[in-house]
């Protein structure tokens, strides 16, 4: 999956995969986004270490995504680089001018818009990764299940055939024994009649 993502080399990909582990332990994409630290908080904020707030994301997963975002920034014409540029345009159109907060800090500056676009792109990437990875796991499970089902059916058929052969063998043996018993009774009857005649 990650081999086709421009900018995602072996080290970044391995770091992300090792951090996530088994995708099946994440029931929803929201849980995976929270695990990677790219979920959206109240007010449209992205998570970061703040005083009094719990940073419960996986640091390696988040760091891998950060490195990947930098690669997209350096490759603006790649698939995810284009998405990054698209989010920048949308965010700047929504916030055309920087704003000064009550604390005196500025927001929606070029740097702020850039960071917002980066994390927004990362969020969409994790949603895509969740969807594609789960799809791959379903296909793998189906490929594993079908041969097992076929083998089970074949085993059941062979067992039924064996039972049938045993039944036919038992019937043949019983018929032979019954014929032998009948012949013995006939001989005994003949011997008894001969004795009576004498």
N, C-alpha and C positions, 0 to 999 in steps of 0.2 A: 504493500500500500504506500509506504513512505518513499520507496525508491523512485516513484514518479513525481514526487514533490520537489520542485526546483529549490535549491538552497538547503535541502535536508540531506546532509551527508551521513556517513556511517556513524560518526560520534554523536551527533545530535539525535539521529533516529534511535540509536541504541539506548541513549540516556532516557529518551521519552518512553520507549517500549518497556525498559526495565522498571521505570517508575510506576507505570500503569499496571504492568503484570498481566493479569487475566481480565480481559474486557468484560467477561460475563459477570463479574462481581459488581458491575455498575448497571443498575436496572434502567436508569434513564440518562439522557445526555446531560441533564442538569446536575446529576451527582458527579459525573465525570468532569464537568466544568468547575464545580466546586473543589474537586480533588486537585485539579491542575491550577486553581487560583485564577481562573479567567471568568468567573461568574460576575454578574452585575449586582451591585448592592442597591439599597434604597437611594433614590435620587439620581440614579444613573451612574453612580460612582463605581470604579473598579477597585478590587481589594488591594490593599497594601498594608504594611505594618504601621499601625496607628496605636497610640497610647489608649489602653482600655479596651481594645478590640482583639479578638482571638484570631491568630493567623494559623488556620488549621489546614492549609493546603500543603501539598507535597513540594518541598523546595526544589528537588531535582526536576520534577515535571515542569514546574514554573520556569526554572532557569533554562531548560531545553527550549521551551516555547519562546522565551525572550531572545535566545540566540537565533532561533529560527526567524523571528520577526525582523531581526537586524539583517538577515540574509535577504528577506523580501524587500527591505528598504534599499538594499544595494542592487537588487534586480527588479527595477520598476516595471519591466516589460514581461515578467513571468506571470503565471496565472494568479498567484496570491499577491504578487507585487502590484498587479492591476487592481485587485480588490482593495489593497491598502490605499492606493491613490484615489479610488472611488470613494472610500469612506472619508478621506481628507476633504474632498470636494463637498460632500454632503454636510459634514460637520462645519466647514467654513461657511457654507450657505446658511446653515441654521444659526450660526454665531458669527456674523460678519465682522464684528468689532470686539476687541478685548474688553472685558468688564473688570471693574475694580470692586473687590469684596469689602465688607465692613472692616475686616482685619487689615485692609490696605494692600492685600495681595491681589495680583492680577490673575485672571483666568481667561481661557479661550485665546491665549496668545498663540503664535505659530508653534511654539514648542509644546504647549498644552494640547493643541489640536493634533499635533503629530503623535503624541503619546496616546491620546484617546483613540485615534485611528488604528494605531498598532494593536492595542488591546481589543478593540472591536473586531479586528481581523483575526486575532488569535482566538477569540470566542467562536467565531464562525468556523475556523479551522478545526477546533476541537469537536464541534457539532458534526462536521463532515467526517472526522476521524472516527467518532463513535458510530456513525451510520455505516461506514464502509467496513470497519473492523467487525461489527456485529454481523453484517451480511456475510463476511468471509467465514466467520465461525459457524453460521447456520449452514452454509454450503459444505463446510468440512464435516459437520455432524451428519448431514444427509449422505455424504459419500461413505462415511463410516457405517451408518445404520443400514443402508441397502444391502451390502454384501453379507452382513450378519443375518439380516432377515432372510436372504436367499439361502444361506447356509442352514439356517434353522428349518426352513421349509423343506430343503433337500433331505436333511436328517430325519424329519418327520415322515417323509415319503419312504425313505429307506427302512425306517422302523416298521412302517405299515406293511411294506413288502416282506420284511423278515417275519413278521407275525403271520402273514398269509402263508408263507412257505412252511412255517412250523405247523400251522393248522392243517395244511394239505398233507404234510408228512405224518401228522398224528392220525388223520383220517385214513391214510393208506395203511399205516401200521395196524390200526384197529380193524380194518377190513381184512387184512392178512390173518390177524389173530382169530377173527370170527370165522373165516373160512377154514382155518386149521381146526378150530373147535368143532365145527360142523362135521368135518371129515372124520374126526375122532369119534364123535357120537355115532356116525353112520357105521363105522367099523365095529364099534361095541355092540350096536344093535344086531349087526350081521352075525357076530360071534355068538351072541345070546340065542339067536334063532337056530343056529347050527347045533348048539349044545342041547337045545330042547328037542330037536329032531332025533338026536342020538339017544 
